[in-house]
Structures are given as structure tokens and as C-alpha cells.
Amino acid sequence: MNPYQVMGIIAGCTILFAGVVAFITSLGVPLLVAFLLVYLTAVWCMISMQRKANELSESRNEHLARRRLDATSVRHVRRVRVIDPETAEQDQQAINQTHLHA
């Protein structure tokens, strides 16, 4: 965003804030109470949005960690060598099933 867009957003928010305070004041609410009411409502909205963003970020990080763990476990299965010739066929079937489910 360029500086003019940022200043425009700040000016728009200031005008909106002043308009809401003026409207509440016109309903008979004292100016200080109207100011505090609008200010605290705006702070509450911002904190709520920040919490929601953090929750989404945490769930995305957990999902990526789970995918990374699955990828490393699949690589580990591929490195296993069959040593016992008697169980070689069973081990190969287990590896094939793991690759089919991954």
C-alpha cells in the first residue's frame, strides 16, 4: 500500500469514529460516555479479529507439521531393509499397504 492509501484509510476511520460519536451524542448520551463506548467497541473488535487470525494461523501450522511428520515417516519406511528372508514377503506386503494408504 502506498502512503496515500494509508492516510486515506486513517482519515476515513477518523470520520467514521467522529460520526458515530456524534450520532450517539445526538441521542442524549454524554460526549465522554459516547466516546468511550465507541472506542472500547473498536478495541474489542480488533482484539477479536486478532484472536481469530491467531487461531487460523495455529491450525495452519499444526496442519503443516502433521504433513511434514507424515512425509518423514514415509521416507523412514522406504529406508527399511528386509534382512530375514522368511518374513520378506510379509514385510513387502506391509510396505505396499503403507504406500497405498499414504
KEDREN-650618 format. One record per atom (N, C-alpha, C): residue in three letters; residue number from 1; y, z, x; atom name. Coordinates in Angstrom, 2 decimals. Example, Ala and Ser with C-alpha at 12.3 -4.5 7.8 and 13.67 -1.06 7.14 Angstrom:
# KEDREN-650618
node r=ALA; k=1; py=-5.69; pz=7.80; px=13.19; a=N
node r=ALA; k=1; py=-4.50; pz=7.80; px=12.30; a=CA
node r=ALA; k=1; py=-3.30; pz=7.80; px=13.20; a=C
node r=SER; k=2; py=-2.25; pz=7.08; px=12.85; a=N
node r=SER; k=2; py=-1.06; pz=7.14; px=13.67; a=CA
node r=SER; k=2; py=0.03; pz=7.87; px=12.90; a=C
END
This chain:
# KEDREN-650618
node r=MET; k=1; py=-1.18; pz=0.00; px=0.84; a=N
node r=MET; k=1; py=0.00; pz=0.00; px=0.00; a=CA
node r=MET; k=1; py=1.24; pz=0.00; px=0.88; a=C
node r=ASN; k=2; py=2.19; pz=-0.77; px=0.46; a=N
node r=ASN; k=2; py=3.42; pz=-0.78; px=1.25; a=CA
node r=ASN; k=2; py=4.34; pz=0.36; px=0.78; a=C
node r=PRO; k=3; py=5.36; pz=0.69; px=1.57; a=N
node r=PRO; k=3; py=6.23; pz=1.82; px=1.25; a=CA
node r=PRO; k=3; py=6.96; pz=1.69; px=-0.09; a=C
node r=TYR; k=4; py=7.26; pz=0.47; px=-0.50; a=N
node r=TYR; k=4; py=7.96; pz=0.29; px=-1.78; a=CA
node r=TYR; k=4; py=7.05; pz=0.65; px=-2.96; a=C
node r=GLN; k=5; py=5.77; pz=0.34; px=-2.83; a=N
node r=GLN; k=5; py=4.83; pz=0.71; px=-3.89; a=CA
node r=GLN; k=5; py=4.70; pz=2.23; px=-3.99; a=C
node r=VAL; k=6; py=4.63; pz=2.88; px=-2.83; a=N
node r=VAL; k=6; py=4.52; pz=4.34; px=-2.81; a=CA
node r=VAL; k=6; py=5.76; pz=4.97; px=-3.44; a=C
node r=MET; k=7; py=6.93; pz=4.50; px=-3.06; a=N
node r=MET; k=7; py=8.17; pz=5.05; px=-3.62; a=CA
node r=MET; k=7; py=8.26; pz=4.76; px=-5.12; a=C
node r=GLY; k=8; py=7.79; pz=3.60; px=-5.54; a=N
node r=GLY; k=8; py=7.79; pz=3.28; px=-6.97; a=CA
node r=GLY; k=8; py=6.88; pz=4.21; px=-7.76; a=C
node r=ILE; k=9; py=5.72; pz=4.51; px=-7.20; a=N
node r=ILE; k=9; py=4.80; pz=5.44; px=-7.88; a=CA
node r=ILE; k=9; py=5.41; pz=6.83; px=-7.95; a=C
node r=ILE; k=10; py=6.02; pz=7.29; px=-6.86; a=N
node r=ILE; k=10; py=6.66; pz=8.61; px=-6.86; a=CA
node r=ILE; k=10; py=7.78; pz=8.66; px=-7.89; a=C
node r=ALA; k=11; py=8.61; pz=7.62; px=-7.94; a=N
node r=ALA; k=11; py=9.71; pz=7.59; px=-8.91; a=CA
node r=ALA; k=11; py=9.16; pz=7.57; px=-10.34; a=C
node r=GLY; k=12; py=8.12; pz=6.78; px=-10.57; a=N
node r=GLY; k=12; py=7.53; pz=6.74; px=-11.92; a=CA
node r=GLY; k=12; py=6.97; pz=8.08; px=-12.35; a=C
node r=CYS; k=13; py=6.28; pz=8.75; px=-11.44; a=N
node r=CYS; k=13; py=5.73; pz=10.07; px=-11.77; a=CA
node r=CYS; k=13; py=6.84; pz=11.09; px=-12.03; a=C
node r=THR; k=14; py=7.92; pz=11.00; px=-11.25; a=N
node r=THR; k=14; py=9.05; pz=11.92; px=-11.45; a=CA
node r=THR; k=14; py=9.69; pz=11.70; px=-12.82; a=C
node r=ILE; k=15; py=9.86; pz=10.44; px=-13.20; a=N
node r=ILE; k=15; py=10.45; pz=10.12; px=-14.52; a=CA
node r=ILE; k=15; py=9.53; pz=10.59; px=-15.64; a=C
node r=LEU; k=16; py=8.23; pz=10.37; px=-15.47; a=N
node r=LEU; k=16; py=7.27; pz=10.83; px=-16.49; a=CA
node r=LEU; k=16; py=7.30; pz=12.35; px=-16.62; a=C
node r=PHE; k=17; py=7.31; pz=13.05; px=-15.47; a=N
node r=PHE; k=17; py=7.37; pz=14.51; px=-15.47; a=CA
node r=PHE; k=17; py=8.62; pz=15.00; px=-16.19; a=C
node r=ALA; k=18; py=9.76; pz=14.42; px=-15.85; a=N
node r=ALA; k=18; py=11.03; pz=14.83; px=-16.48; a=CA
node r=ALA; k=18; py=11.02; pz=14.51; px=-17.97; a=C
node r=GLY; k=19; py=10.45; pz=13.38; px=-18.34; a=N
node r=GLY; k=19; py=10.40; pz=13.02; px=-19.76; a=CA
node r=GLY; k=19; py=9.52; pz=13.98; px=-20.57; a=C
node r=VAL; k=20; py=8.38; pz=14.37; px=-20.01; a=N
node r=VAL; k=20; py=7.51; pz=15.31; px=-20.73; a=CA
node r=VAL; k=20; py=8.18; pz=16.68; px=-20.83; a=C
node r=VAL; k=21; py=8.81; pz=17.12; px=-19.75; a=N
node r=VAL; k=21; py=9.52; pz=18.41; px=-19.79; a=CA
node r=VAL; k=21; py=10.64; pz=18.35; px=-20.83; a=C
node r=ALA; k=22; py=11.39; pz=17.25; px=-20.87; a=N
node r=ALA; k=22; py=12.48; pz=17.12; px=-21.85; a=CA
node r=ALA; k=22; py=11.94; pz=17.11; px=-23.27; a=C
node r=PHE; k=23; py=10.81; pz=16.45; px=-23.49; a=N
node r=PHE; k=23; py=10.22; pz=16.42; px=-24.83; a=CA
node r=PHE; k=23; py=9.78; pz=17.81; px=-25.26; a=C
node r=ILE; k=24; py=9.11; pz=18.54; px=-24.37; a=N
node r=ILE; k=24; py=8.66; pz=19.89; px=-24.72; a=CA
node r=ILE; k=24; py=9.86; pz=20.81; px=-24.95; a=C
node r=THR; k=25; py=10.89; pz=20.63; px=-24.15; a=N
node r=THR; k=25; py=12.10; pz=21.43; px=-24.33; a=CA
node r=THR; k=25; py=12.77; pz=21.13; px=-25.67; a=C
node r=SER; k=26; py=12.73; pz=19.87; px=-26.10; a=N
node r=SER; k=26; py=13.33; pz=19.50; px=-27.39; a=CA
node r=SER; k=26; py=12.57; pz=20.11; px=-28.56; a=C
node r=LEU; k=27; py=11.33; pz=20.53; px=-28.34; a=N
node r=LEU; k=27; py=10.56; pz=21.19; px=-29.39; a=CA
node r=LEU; k=27; py=10.91; pz=22.67; px=-29.51; a=C
node r=GLY; k=28; py=11.77; pz=23.18; px=-28.62; a=N
node r=GLY; k=28; py=12.22; pz=24.56; px=-28.70; a=CA
node r=GLY; k=28; py=11.61; pz=25.46; px=-27.65; a=C
node r=VAL; k=29; py=10.84; pz=24.90; px=-26.74; a=N
node r=VAL; k=29; py=10.24; pz=25.72; px=-25.67; a=CA
node r=VAL; k=29; py=11.28; pz=25.89; px=-24.58; a=C
node r=PRO; k=30; py=11.41; pz=27.10; px=-24.02; a=N
node r=PRO; k=30; py=12.39; pz=27.29; px=-22.94; a=CA
node r=PRO; k=30; py=12.09; pz=26.36; px=-21.75; a=C
node r=LEU; k=31; py=13.14; pz=25.97; px=-21.04; a=N
node r=LEU; k=31; py=13.03; pz=25.00; px=-19.96; a=CA
node r=LEU; k=31; py=12.05; pz=25.45; px=-18.87; a=C
node r=LEU; k=32; py=12.14; pz=26.70; px=-18.45; a=N
node r=LEU; k=32; py=11.26; pz=27.19; px=-17.38; a=CA
node r=LEU; k=32; py=9.80; pz=27.17; px=-17.82; a=C
node r=VAL; k=33; py=9.53; pz=27.55; px=-19.07; a=N
node r=VAL; k=33; py=8.16; pz=27.54; px=-19.58; a=CA
node r=VAL; k=33; py=7.63; pz=26.10; px=-19.66; a=C
node r=ALA; k=34; py=8.47; pz=25.18; px=-20.13; a=N
node r=ALA; k=34; py=8.06; pz=23.78; px=-20.22; a=CA
node r=ALA; k=34; py=7.77; pz=23.21; px=-18.83; a=C
node r=PHE; k=35; py=8.65; pz=23.54; px=-17.88; a=N
node r=PHE; k=35; py=8.45; pz=23.07; px=-16.51; a=CA
node r=PHE; k=35; py=7.13; pz=23.59; px=-15.95; a=C
node r=LEU; k=36; py=6.87; pz=24.88; px=-16.10; a=N
node r=LEU; k=36; py=5.63; pz=25.48; px=-15.59; a=CA
node r=LEU; k=36; py=4.41; pz=24.91; px=-16.31; a=C
node r=LEU; k=37; py=4.52; pz=24.70; px=-17.60; a=N
node r=LEU; k=37; py=3.40; pz=24.16; px=-18.36; a=CA
node r=LEU; k=37; py=3.01; pz=22.76; px=-17.87; a=C
node r=VAL; k=38; py=3.99; pz=21.90; px=-17.70; a=N
node r=VAL; k=38; py=3.71; pz=20.54; px=-17.23; a=CA
node r=VAL; k=38; py=3.23; pz=20.56; px=-15.78; a=C
node r=TYR; k=39; py=3.83; pz=21.39; px=-14.95; a=N
node r=TYR; k=39; py=3.44; pz=21.48; px=-13.55; a=CA
node r=TYR; k=39; py=2.00; pz=21.97; px=-13.41; a=C
node r=LEU; k=40; py=1.65; pz=23.05; px=-14.10; a=N
node r=LEU; k=40; py=0.30; pz=23.59; px=-14.00; a=CA
node r=LEU; k=40; py=-0.75; pz=22.64; px=-14.58; a=C
node r=THR; k=41; py=-0.37; pz=21.90; px=-15.63; a=N
node r=THR; k=41; py=-1.29; pz=20.90; px=-16.18; a=CA
node r=THR; k=41; py=-1.55; pz=19.79; px=-15.16; a=C
node r=ALA; k=42; py=-0.52; pz=19.35; px=-14.48; a=N
node r=ALA; k=42; py=-0.68; pz=18.30; px=-13.47; a=CA
node r=ALA; k=42; py=-1.55; pz=18.79; px=-12.31; a=C
node r=VAL; k=43; py=-1.33; pz=20.03; px=-11.87; a=N
node r=VAL; k=43; py=-2.14; pz=20.60; px=-10.78; a=CA
node r=VAL; k=43; py=-3.60; pz=20.72; px=-11.22; a=C
node r=TRP; k=44; py=-3.82; pz=21.17; px=-12.44; a=N
node r=TRP; k=44; py=-5.20; pz=21.30; px=-12.96; a=CA
node r=TRP; k=44; py=-5.89; pz=19.93; px=-13.00; a=C
node r=CYS; k=45; py=-5.17; pz=18.90; px=-13.43; a=N
node r=CYS; k=45; py=-5.76; pz=17.54; px=-13.46; a=CA
node r=CYS; k=45; py=-6.11; pz=17.06; px=-12.06; a=C
node r=MET; k=46; py=-5.24; pz=17.30; px=-11.10; a=N
node r=MET; k=46; py=-5.51; pz=16.86; px=-9.74; a=CA
node r=MET; k=46; py=-6.71; pz=17.58; px=-9.13; a=C
node r=ILE; k=47; py=-6.81; pz=18.89; px=-9.37; a=N
node r=ILE; k=47; py=-7.95; pz=19.65; px=-8.85; a=CA
node r=ILE; k=47; py=-9.25; pz=19.17; px=-9.50; a=C
node r=SER; k=48; py=-9.21; pz=18.89; px=-10.79; a=N
node r=SER; k=48; py=-10.40; pz=18.39; px=-11.48; a=CA
node r=SER; k=48; py=-10.85; pz=17.05; px=-10.92; a=C
node r=MET; k=49; py=-9.90; pz=16.16; px=-10.67; a=N
node r=MET; k=49; py=-10.25; pz=14.85; px=-10.10; a=CA
node r=MET; k=49; py=-10.82; pz=15.01; px=-8.69; a=C
node r=GLN; k=50; py=-10.28; pz=15.94; px=-7.92; a=N
node r=GLN; k=50; py=-10.76; pz=16.16; px=-6.57; a=CA
node r=GLN; k=50; py=-12.19; pz=16.71; px=-6.59; a=C
node r=ARG; k=51; py=-12.48; pz=17.63; px=-7.50; a=N
node r=ARG; k=51; py=-13.85; pz=18.16; px=-7.62; a=CA
node r=ARG; k=51; py=-14.82; pz=17.05; px=-7.99; a=C
node r=LYS; k=52; py=-14.45; pz=16.22; px=-8.94; a=N
node r=LYS; k=52; py=-15.32; pz=15.12; px=-9.36; a=CA
node r=LYS; k=52; py=-15.58; pz=14.15; px=-8.20; a=C
node r=ALA; k=53; py=-14.54; pz=13.86; px=-7.43; a=N
node r=ALA; k=53; py=-14.72; pz=12.97; px=-6.28; a=CA
node r=ALA; k=53; py=-15.64; pz=13.60; px=-5.24; a=C
node r=ASN; k=54; py=-15.52; pz=14.90; px=-5.01; a=N
node r=ASN; k=54; py=-16.40; pz=15.58; px=-4.07; a=CA
node r=ASN; k=54; py=-17.84; pz=15.56; px=-4.55; a=C
node r=GLU; k=55; py=-18.06; pz=15.76; px=-5.85; a=N
node r=GLU; k=55; py=-19.42; pz=15.73; px=-6.39; a=CA
node r=GLU; k=55; py=-20.04; pz=14.35; px=-6.21; a=C
node r=LEU; k=56; py=-19.27; pz=13.31; px=-6.48; a=N
node r=LEU; k=56; py=-19.77; pz=11.95; px=-6.30; a=CA
node r=LEU; k=56; py=-20.07; pz=11.66; px=-4.84; a=C
node r=SER; k=57; py=-19.21; pz=12.14; px=-3.95; a=N
node r=SER; k=57; py=-19.42; pz=11.93; px=-2.52; a=CA
node r=SER; k=57; py=-20.67; pz=12.65; px=-2.04; a=C
node r=GLU; k=58; py=-20.88; pz=13.89; px=-2.50; a=N
node r=GLU; k=58; py=-22.07; pz=14.65; px=-2.10; a=CA
node r=GLU; k=58; py=-23.34; pz=13.98; px=-2.61; a=C
node r=SER; k=59; py=-23.33; pz=13.49; px=-3.84; a=N
node r=SER; k=59; py=-24.53; pz=12.85; px=-4.37; a=CA
node r=SER; k=59; py=-24.82; pz=11.55; px=-3.61; a=C
node r=ARG; k=60; py=-23.77; pz=10.82; px=-3.21; a=N
node r=ARG; k=60; py=-23.96; pz=9.60; px=-2.44; a=CA
node r=ARG; k=60; py=-24.54; pz=9.95; px=-1.06; a=C
node r=ASN; k=61; py=-24.03; pz=11.02; px=-0.42; a=N
node r=ASN; k=61; py=-24.55; pz=11.42; px=0.89; a=CA
node r=ASN; k=61; py=-26.00; pz=11.86; px=0.80; a=C
node r=GLU; k=62; py=-26.36; pz=12.59; px=-0.27; a=N
node r=GLU; k=62; py=-27.75; pz=13.00; px=-0.45; a=CA
node r=GLU; k=62; py=-28.65; pz=11.79; px=-0.63; a=C
node r=HIS; k=63; py=-28.18; pz=10.80; px=-1.38; a=N
node r=HIS; k=63; py=-28.96; pz=9.59; px=-1.60; a=CA
node r=HIS; k=63; py=-29.17; pz=8.84; px=-0.29; a=C
node r=LEU; k=64; py=-28.12; pz=8.72; px=0.52; a=N
node r=LEU; k=64; py=-28.25; pz=8.04; px=1.81; a=CA
node r=LEU; k=64; py=-29.19; pz=8.80; px=2.74; a=C
node r=ALA; k=65; py=-29.11; pz=10.14; px=2.74; a=N
node r=ALA; k=65; py=-30.00; pz=10.93; px=3.59; a=CA
node r=ALA; k=65; py=-31.45; pz=10.76; px=3.15; a=C
node r=ARG; k=66; py=-31.68; pz=10.70; px=1.85; a=N
node r=ARG; k=66; py=-33.03; pz=10.51; px=1.34; a=CA
node r=ARG; k=66; py=-33.57; pz=9.14; px=1.75; a=C
node r=ARG; k=67; py=-32.73; pz=8.11; px=1.69; a=N
node r=ARG; k=67; py=-33.15; pz=6.77; px=2.10; a=CA
node r=ARG; k=67; py=-33.45; pz=6.73; px=3.59; a=C
node r=ARG; k=68; py=-32.62; pz=7.44; px=4.39; a=N
node r=ARG; k=68; py=-32.85; pz=7.50; px=5.83; a=CA
node r=ARG; k=68; py=-34.17; pz=8.21; px=6.14; a=C
node r=LEU; k=69; py=-34.46; pz=9.29; px=5.42; a=N
node r=LEU; k=69; py=-35.70; pz=10.03; px=5.61; a=CA
node r=LEU; k=69; py=-36.90; pz=9.16; px=5.25; a=C
node r=ASP; k=70; py=-36.81; pz=8.42; px=4.15; a=N
node r=ASP; k=70; py=-37.90; pz=7.53; px=3.76; a=CA
node r=ASP; k=70; py=-38.13; pz=6.45; px=4.81; a=C
node r=ALA; k=71; py=-37.07; pz=5.91; px=5.35; a=N
node r=ALA; k=71; py=-37.20; pz=4.86; px=6.36; a=CA
node r=ALA; k=71; py=-37.86; pz=5.41; px=7.63; a=C
node r=THR; k=72; py=-37.50; pz=6.63; px=8.05; a=N
node r=THR; k=72; py=-38.11; pz=7.19; px=9.26; a=CA
node r=THR; k=72; py=-39.56; pz=7.55; px=9.02; a=C
node r=SER; k=73; py=-39.92; pz=8.00; px=7.81; a=N
node r=SER; k=73; py=-41.32; pz=8.32; px=7.55; a=CA
node r=SER; k=73; py=-42.17; pz=7.06; px=7.53; a=C
node r=VAL; k=74; py=-41.62; pz=5.94; px=7.04; a=N
node r=VAL; k=74; py=-42.36; pz=4.68; px=7.05; a=CA
node r=VAL; k=74; py=-42.56; pz=4.21; px=8.48; a=C
node r=ARG; k=75; py=-41.53; pz=4.34; px=9.33; a=N
node r=ARG; k=75; py=-41.67; pz=3.97; px=10.73; a=CA
node r=ARG; k=75; py=-42.73; pz=4.82; px=11.41; a=C
node r=HIS; k=76; py=-42.77; pz=6.11; px=11.06; a=N
node r=HIS; k=76; py=-43.77; pz=7.01; px=11.66; a=CA
node r=HIS; k=76; py=-45.18; pz=6.57; px=11.27; a=C
node r=VAL; k=77; py=-45.38; pz=6.17; px=10.04; a=N
node r=VAL; k=77; py=-46.71; pz=5.74; px=9.59; a=CA
node r=VAL; k=77; py=-47.12; pz=4.49; px=10.34; a=C
node r=ARG; k=78; py=-46.21; pz=3.62; px=10.65; a=N
node r=ARG; k=78; py=-46.55; pz=2.38; px=11.35; a=CA
node r=ARG; k=78; py=-46.97; pz=2.65; px=12.79; a=C
node r=ARG; k=79; py=-46.53; pz=3.74; px=13.40; a=N
node r=ARG; k=79; py=-46.87; pz=4.04; px=14.79; a=CA
node r=ARG; k=79; py=-48.23; pz=4.72; px=14.95; a=C
node r=VAL; k=80; py=-48.85; pz=5.17; px=13.87; a=N
node r=VAL; k=80; py=-50.11; pz=5.89; px=13.96; a=CA
node r=VAL; k=80; py=-51.21; pz=4.93; px=14.36; a=C
node r=ARG; k=81; py=-52.00; pz=5.32; px=15.35; a=N
node r=ARG; k=81; py=-53.14; pz=4.51; px=15.79; a=CA
node r=ARG; k=81; py=-54.43; pz=5.16; px=15.33; a=C
node r=VAL; k=82; py=-55.38; pz=4.34; px=14.94; a=N
node r=VAL; k=82; py=-56.67; pz=4.84; px=14.50; a=CA
node r=VAL; k=82; py=-57.55; pz=5.00; px=15.73; a=C
node r=ILE; k=83; py=-58.04; pz=6.21; px=15.91; a=N
node r=ILE; k=83; py=-58.88; pz=6.50; px=17.08; a=CA
node r=ILE; k=83; py=-60.35; pz=6.56; px=16.70; a=C
node r=ASP; k=84; py=-60.64; pz=7.16; px=15.57; a=N
node r=ASP; k=84; py=-62.03; pz=7.35; px=15.14; a=CA
node r=ASP; k=84; py=-62.51; pz=6.09; px=14.41; a=C
node r=PRO; k=85; py=-63.50; pz=5.36; px=14.94; a=N
node r=PRO; k=85; py=-63.94; pz=4.13; px=14.29; a=CA
node r=PRO; k=85; py=-64.62; pz=4.38; px=12.95; a=C
node r=GLU; k=86; py=-65.17; pz=5.57; px=12.72; a=N
node r=GLU; k=86; py=-65.87; pz=5.86; px=11.46; a=CA
node r=GLU; k=86; py=-64.89; pz=5.97; px=10.29; a=C
node r=THR; k=87; py=-63.71; pz=6.46; px=10.56; a=N
node r=THR; k=87; py=-62.71; pz=6.62; px=9.49; a=CA
node r=THR; k=87; py=-61.65; pz=5.53; px=9.52; a=C
node r=ALA; k=88; py=-61.85; pz=4.51; px=10.32; a=N
node r=ALA; k=88; py=-60.84; pz=3.46; px=10.47; a=CA
node r=ALA; k=88; py=-60.55; pz=2.76; px=9.16; a=C
node r=GLU; k=89; py=-61.58; pz=2.47; px=8.37; a=N
node r=GLU; k=89; py=-61.37; pz=1.77; px=7.11; a=CA
node r=GLU; k=89; py=-60.58; pz=2.62; px=6.12; a=C
node r=GLN; k=90; py=-60.91; pz=3.92; px=6.03; a=N
node r=GLN; k=90; py=-60.18; pz=4.81; px=5.12; a=CA
node r=GLN; k=90; py=-58.72; pz=4.95; px=5.56; a=C
node r=ASP; k=91; py=-58.50; pz=5.06; px=6.87; a=N
node r=ASP; k=91; py=-57.13; pz=5.16; px=7.37; a=CA
node r=ASP; k=91; py=-56.33; pz=3.90; px=7.07; a=C
node r=GLN; k=92; py=-56.96; pz=2.75; px=7.21; a=N
node r=GLN; k=92; py=-56.27; pz=1.49; px=6.93; a=CA
node r=GLN; k=92; py=-55.91; pz=1.38; px=5.45; a=C
node r=GLN; k=93; py=-56.80; pz=1.84; px=4.56; a=N
node r=GLN; k=93; py=-56.50; pz=1.83; px=3.13; a=CA
node r=GLN; k=93; py=-55.34; pz=2.76; px=2.82; a=C
node r=ALA; k=94; py=-55.30; pz=3.93; px=3.46; a=N
node r=ALA; k=94; py=-54.20; pz=4.87; px=3.25; a=CA
node r=ALA; k=94; py=-52.88; pz=4.26; px=3.70; a=C
node r=ILE; k=95; py=-52.90; pz=3.59; px=4.84; a=N
node r=ILE; k=95; py=-51.67; pz=2.95; px=5.35; a=CA
node r=ILE; k=95; py=-51.23; pz=1.85; px=4.41; a=C
node r=ASN; k=96; py=-52.18; pz=1.04; px=3.92; a=N
node r=ASN; k=96; py=-51.83; pz=-0.04; px=2.98; a=CA
node r=ASN; k=96; py=-51.24; pz=0.51; px=1.70; a=C
node r=GLN; k=97; py=-51.78; pz=1.61; px=1.19; a=N
node r=GLN; k=97; py=-51.25; pz=2.21; px=-0.03; a=CA
node r=GLN; k=97; py=-49.83; pz=2.74; px=0.21; a=C
node r=THR; k=98; py=-49.61; pz=3.32; px=1.38; a=N
node r=THR; k=98; py=-48.27; pz=3.82; px=1.70; a=CA
node r=THR; k=98; py=-47.27; pz=2.68; px=1.75; a=C
node r=HIS; k=99; py=-47.66; pz=1.54; px=2.32; a=N
node r=HIS; k=99; py=-46.75; pz=0.40; px=2.40; a=CA
node r=HIS; k=99; py=-46.50; pz=-0.21; px=1.03; a=C
node r=LEU; k=100; py=-47.50; pz=-0.18; px=0.15; a=N
node r=LEU; k=100; py=-47.32; pz=-0.74; px=-1.19; a=CA
node r=LEU; k=100; py=-46.39; pz=0.12; px=-2.02; a=C
node r=HIS; k=101; py=-46.42; pz=1.44; px=-1.84; a=N
node r=HIS; k=101; py=-45.59; pz=2.34; px=-2.64; a=CA
node r=HIS; k=101; py=-44.19; pz=2.48; px=-2.07; a=C
node r=ALA; k=102; py=-43.96; pz=2.09; px=-0.85; a=N
node r=ALA; k=102; py=-42.64; pz=2.27; px=-0.22; a=CA
node r=ALA; k=102; py=-41.68; pz=1.23; px=-0.63; a=C
END
